[in-house]
Structures are given as structure tokens and as C-alpha cells.
Amino acid sequence: MTSYEIGILGDFSADEVARLTATLTSLLADFDLAVGDSVMFRTSKDFENRNTHAAAVAAYFGGATKADQDCAQEAVRASIPIIPTIPSIGDFGVLIPDFLQPTNGLRRRTDDPDMIELATALLECVGLLRQQRRIFVSYRRVESRSSAVQLHDALSARGFEVFLDTHDIRPGEPFQEVLWHRLCDSDVMIMLDTPTYFERKWTRQELGRARAKEIHILRVVWPSHTPPLHTGFAETIYLDAADLTGADGPMTETIVDRIVLAAEALRSRSIAARHMSIAGKLRAEIAKIGGEIQGIGLHRALALKLLDGSKIWAYPVVGIPTADLLNDVADKARKADHGQVPILVYDHIGIRDQWKAHLKWLDDNIACVRAVPVVDAGWALAVREVKA
């Protein structure tokens, strides 16, 4: 039985479907999800055959004929999120049916032929990618400040929350503590690799701690700069002299768009890897107390069986837990009819002490969900009473 259903409706071409499904298939593989098994793509021909208990979403391709309106209306009635999407040139009000116009749409960009932006938005709607979209920019001010500020603005315009040290730490706050906290809550680090990047201890530490947290890194290498051999990354963009309008930037609009799109694609891989890492640590902690993980449910929840035979559902989460996230986990567990108080499992390393105290307060005062650091999961669950 499928866990995720993705509808593709409206005025799409065969080529558009092929490109979108290829991108989705690649992103889903990062989560170890196979199309035809855990995930199904549906068009209007078989939309009614979807698993109504699965997490679902649909993309509606706007066009002159406004096709598949019956299916789209059925999706609306079933409370399935729909992303209306139109080409780079076109009028939303003309190409999208009236009943979908209150929904924020996505204009496909000419520099994104594989529809990465649409694919990641669909995965956000079914809960595989978190709604928060966070990027950390690591750079040396003396060499790349203009480019860093430019990326901050460009990424923000594309829906990312971007951390830049000169913009996002308020006067009076503990600088390094806040910086590490924000790094821990980032999906991707963009590293502006300039000739003296490694001469500053802070940039070296940012890179090292990003790797320690398993945050994926997009390296942007400055022209005529040969990076150290030990800093090889799978995702690297090399700049030519023509890509910069000054020594420290700004960069050309073309290369900025390329960096933003690469960060969008890398985000899925980064979140998937970190989720699996937390799940692996949880498995080890539960094994220590004689328990086991028995299966994976909707929204990547893990079914845990404890030594006394009791069962509980755990939700590994990437980044820093918030009250909103606890509410989201409790809501998902209620809709899945789990029957017990679920636990939210997270990696506590790098989180500010002030925020840890806040999480403890939430845990002491909210009964419908519990937040547990993954390193403490075995210790906490060894004495836990499962409550209905």
C-alpha cells in the first residue's frame, strides 16, 4: 500500500510530466522511497484509484483549456493540497481555474527545466521536506561580502530563510552561540570558498561543525583559486572571472540563479540524510534497552516496540524543535490514529541552552507529545509509560 500519492493534473505536456516525475523520482530516492511501491504518481486517468489514507498532494498545470477541473475539485473536497503552476510567461488569472486562484501558485522558471522548485514544493506538502527552508552562508567578509549579501537577498526572494552573520544577529546577543544555533537549523550551507577562507578560524569552525551535523555543503569556488584537497565536496560550483563584477562580487545574475537552484536540489538530499542519521541513532538507542523498530509509517514515523511489548510511535525531525513542530507531530499522530502519545526525536547538539530550557518547559507542560534528544532515547524510554 502506498504512503504517498502525487497527482499531476491540468494542461501538461508529455515532456513536462516526464521531467517532473524524473526529478521527483530522484528526490524520493534520497528518502529510500520507490515509485510504484511507497509512492504513486497519478493523472486524471487513475486519480480516483489513489490510496485515500496516504499523504497526498497535486500539481495543477494551468493552461488555455483548464483541463482536469473535476479531479482538481475532487482533490479540494478531499482537503488535498494543490499547487497551481504556470509557465514563466502567462497570466495566472487566465490559466488557472477560479476555484484554485485563492491558492498561492508557482511560476515555473526558464532556468529550472527539471522543475526542481515545483518538485521540492510537492514534497513539502506531503511532509517529506519540512516547511522551513533555511540556508547558512559561510564566507570571509574581506573577500566575498558583496556576493554573500547578494545571495542573501536572492535566496530570500525565492522563499528561503537565510542566515548571514551581518544581518541576523541582534545587538547584545551572544554572537557565536546564536551562530551555532542557526547553523544547526539550516538545511544547506553555502560556502564561498575564497583564497583565504581557511585562514580564519571561524570559517574553519563553521565548515567543520556543518559537517559534524551532517549538513550538506554547496561550495562556490572563487576564480583562480585552487581549494585544498581535503575539502572536496560532491556539490561544487567553480566561478570564472566573468561571473564576478568586482573582486568580492556581486556575481552575475546567471550564476546566482545557478547557485540558488543547486541549493534547492541539495536541500532534499541533506534533509533525507540527516533524517536517516537520527533514525539510525534511535535504532541503536532502542536496541540497548531490548527494543526494536518494527516499521515505518506515514510521514516517516517509526513504530517502536519496547521490551515490555508496548508500542510507541517516534517522529525523527531535522533541525531545532519548536512549539509549532510539536503541534504538527501531535496532529499527524492523531490523524494516523496511533493511539499513544508520540515522541519527537531530535539531535540536541549545538542548540542554545536557552532553547533547551524552553523545550524542557514545553515537554513538562504539553501532554499530547514528548520531545526527546536522540542520545537520551534509550534512557527515557526505558522508564516510559505508554499513554493512550
N, C-alpha and C positions, 0 to 999 in steps of 0.2 A: 504494500500500500504506500502510495506516495506521501511525502511530508510537505512538499512544496509544489504549488500549481502556479504557472506563469502564463497568463493569457496574452496573445498578440492579436489585436483587433484593429479594424478600420481600413483605411486606404493604403495598404503597404504593398510593396513590390516583392517578388520572389527574392531578389537580391538583398533587399533590406532585411527580410526575415532571416536569410542565410547569414548575413553579417551579425545581426543582433544575437541570434541563437549560438553562433560560434563564440562570440565574446562571453555570453552568459555561461556556456559550457566550460570555457577556460576558467572563469572566475569560480564557478561552482566546484571545479576540481580542487581548488585550493582548500575547500572545506571538506574534501573527500566525499562529495556528493555526485552521483552519476545520473545523468539524464536518462529517463526511461525506467529508473529504479526509484530513487528518492525524489526525483524532480520530473515533472512533465510540463512540456510546452503545449499550449492549447490555442487553436484558432477557432473561429466561429463554427467550423465543421464538427468539432468534438468538444466544444466548451461545456456543454451540458453533461458530459461524461466525467467531469473533474471530481476529485475526492473532496466533498464538501467539509470534511473535518481537517483538511490540510490548510496550512498558511497559504494565502493566495494573493495575487496581485495581477494587474493587467496594464499593458501599454496600449493606448489608443492612438493610432496614426491618423492624424487629421488629413482630409483631402476633399476634393470637389464633390464626391458622391456621398461623403459621410456614411460609409458602409458600416455594417455590423452594429447598428444602433440598438437592435433588440438585445443582443448579447451584452452590450455595454450597460443597458438599463437593467438587465438581469443582475449584472455584477454590482451595480449600485444598490439594488434592492437587497442583495446578499451582504452588503457592507464590505465589499472587496475594494481595496484602494485601486484607483485608476490614475495613471499618469498620461494626460493628454500630451501629445508631442507633434510638432510641426517642423517642416524643413527650415533651413536658415533664412529663406525668403518666403514670406507668406503671412497672411493675416489670421491671427488666432480666432478672431470673431467670425471669420468667414469659413474656416476649415474645420472647426470643432463644433459638434452639436451643442445646442443651447443648454441642455441639462448637464453637460460637462464643463461649461465655461466658468462656473464658480470655483473649479479646482485649478490650482496653480499648475501651469503646463511647463514643458521643457522644449525650448527651441534647439533643434539639432545643429551643431556647428560643422562647418565645412572642414575644419581641421581635426574632426573626430569621426572619420569614416566608419570606424568599427563600433561606434555608438557606445563607447566606454562609459560616458556620463549617464546615459539612459540605463545601461545595464546595472551600474552601481546603485542608481536610484531605486531600481526594482528590488535589488537585494536588501536595501534599507527597509523597504516597505514590508518585506516578509521576515525581518528581524535577523537576517544573517549578518548584515553590517549595522553597526549602531548608527543612530540618527546624528549623533555628534560627529563632525568632520573636522579633525584637528591636525594641524601641521606645525612642526617646530623648525624654525630656520636657524641654523648654526653657521656663524660667519665671523670674520675679522673686520671690525669697523674700519680700520685704516685701509683695507684693500677692497672691500665689496659692499660698503654701506648703501650706496645708491641702488645697487641691484637687489639687496635684501629688502629695502623699503618698497621697491617696485614689485617684488614677489609678494610681499605682504598685502599690497593693495590688489594685485591681480588675483591672488587666491581668495581673498575676502570677497571680491566681486563674484567669484564662482561658488560661493556658499561655504567656504572653509572658515573655521576659527583659527587664526594664525598667531603663533607666539613669536614675538620679536622683542628682545630684551629692552630696546629703547622705547617701545610702545606700550608694553603690557605689565610692567611692574610699577605699582604706585609708590609715590614718595613715602618713606617711613616703613615700608615693608622690608623684611629680611631678604635681600636680593637673591642669594644663592639658594636659599630654602624654597622660595617661590619658583625659581627657575627649574629646580629638580622636580618639584611637584607638577609643574606644567609639562615638563618633558614626559613624565610618567603617563600623562593623559593624552599624549599625542599618538596619532596613527602612523605617521611617517615623519622622519627627519629629512629636511633638505639641507645638505652640507655644501656650502660654497667653498670649494677646495682651491684656495689661492696659494701663492708660493710660500707664505709664512703662516699658513693655517696652524701647523703643528708646532710653531714656536711659542704659542700662547697656551698656558696650562689649562685655561678654562675651556677652550675649544677642544683640546685633547680629552678633557674630562667629559664634555658633552657627548663626544663621539663614543667614548668608552662606556658611558652609562646607558646610552641608547642601545648599544649592542648587548649590554648586560640585561636590559629589559626586553630584548628581542624585538625592538622596534626596527622596522626596515628603513634603510637609508638610501636616499636618492642623491648621488654625488654629482655635482656640477663642477667640472674641472676648467680652470681658467686657461686662456690661450698661452701656449709656450711654457706651460707648467707640467712637469713630469711628476706625478704623485709617487710617494713611497710604495714599494712593492707590497708592504704588509697591509696596505689599505685597499686592496682590491675588493670591489663590490660588484654584484651582478648587475645593478642598475646604475649606469654611469652615462652622463651626457658631457661630451667634450665640446667646449666652445672654441670657435675660431675668432680671430681678431675682429672680423667683420660683425660678429654677434654683439660687440660692445661699442657703445658710442663714446665711452670715456674709460679711463683706467679701472675705475670701480663700478662702472655702469653709467647710466642704465643700459639694459640689454635691449636688443631689437624685439619688437612685438612678436615676431615669428618664433624666436627662441623661448620667450616667456610662455607662449601658448603651448609649446612642446614640453616645457618643464611642468606646467600645470597638468597637462594630460598624463604625463608619466607618473606624477604623484597620485593622480586619481586611480590609475591602473594598479599601482603598487600598494595602495591602501588596502585593497581586498586581501592581497597576499599576506600583508603584515598582520591584519586582524585575525585572519584564519590561523596563521602560525602561532600567534600568542594565545588564542583560544585553545588550540590543541596542546600547547605547553602547560597551561593551567589545568586542563583536563588530565594530562599525564601526571602532574604532581598530585592532583586529587586522587587519582587511581592508586598511587604509591602510598599516600597517607591512609586511605581506606583499607588497603591490604595490610597495613601494620596492625590494625585492630581486628583483623579477621573478616573484614567485609569485602564487598566486590561491587564493581559497576556491571549492571546486568543489561543495560541497553541505552539507546539514545532516543529521546522523544522529540516532540515538536520544539522548535526554537533552540535546538541543540541541548536541551535539558538532559541530564544524566540520571538514570534510575539507579539508586544506591541500595544495596541490601546489606544491612548491618549484621553483626554476629548473632544477635538475638532473633534474627529473622525479620525484624521490622524493616520497612522500606521508606525511603525519602527521596525527593527529587532535588537535584542540585543544578544551579544555573551558573556555569563559569562565565564571568564577564571580563572584558578587556577595559583597562583604564581605571579611573577612580570612581567608586560608587557614590551615588547621590540619592537624596530622598526620592527624586523622580524615578531613578533606576530601580530602587526598592519597590516602588509602587508598580512599575512596569512588570517586574518579576512576579509580584503577588497577583497581578491581573492575569498574566499568562498562565500561572498555575491554576487560578480559579477557572479560567475558560477551558483548560485541559482536564479539569475535574480530577486533579491529583489526590485530593482528599487529605493531604497533610500540609503542615507549614513547610514551605520550600526554603532552601538556603541559597543565598547568593555567595558565590565563591570568587575571591579576587586576590591579586598579588599586592601585598601591602608595601613592598619595598619602594622607598622614595617618596611616599605620601607624607605630607606635613603632619607633625604631631597634633597640631590644632585640628586638622581634619580627621585624624584617627579618633580624637576625643569626641568629635561630632558624630562619627559613625557608631561609637560605643553608646552615645546617648540615644541615637536612633534605634539601635539594637535593644536597648533596655526599655524603650517606650513603644515600639511597634511590634505587635504580636503576630501579624499575618505573614511575616517573612523575617529571616535572620541573615545577617551578613557575617561571613566567616573568612578570615585570611586563609589562603590555601595551605600555608605551612602549619596552621593550627587545626586543620580539619579533622585529623585523626583524634587529636586531644579533645576537641569539642564534641565530636560525635560519639566518642566512647562513653559519655555520660548523658547523652541527649535522650530526652523523652520525645517520641514522635507524637505530635498532637494532631487530632483531626480538626 
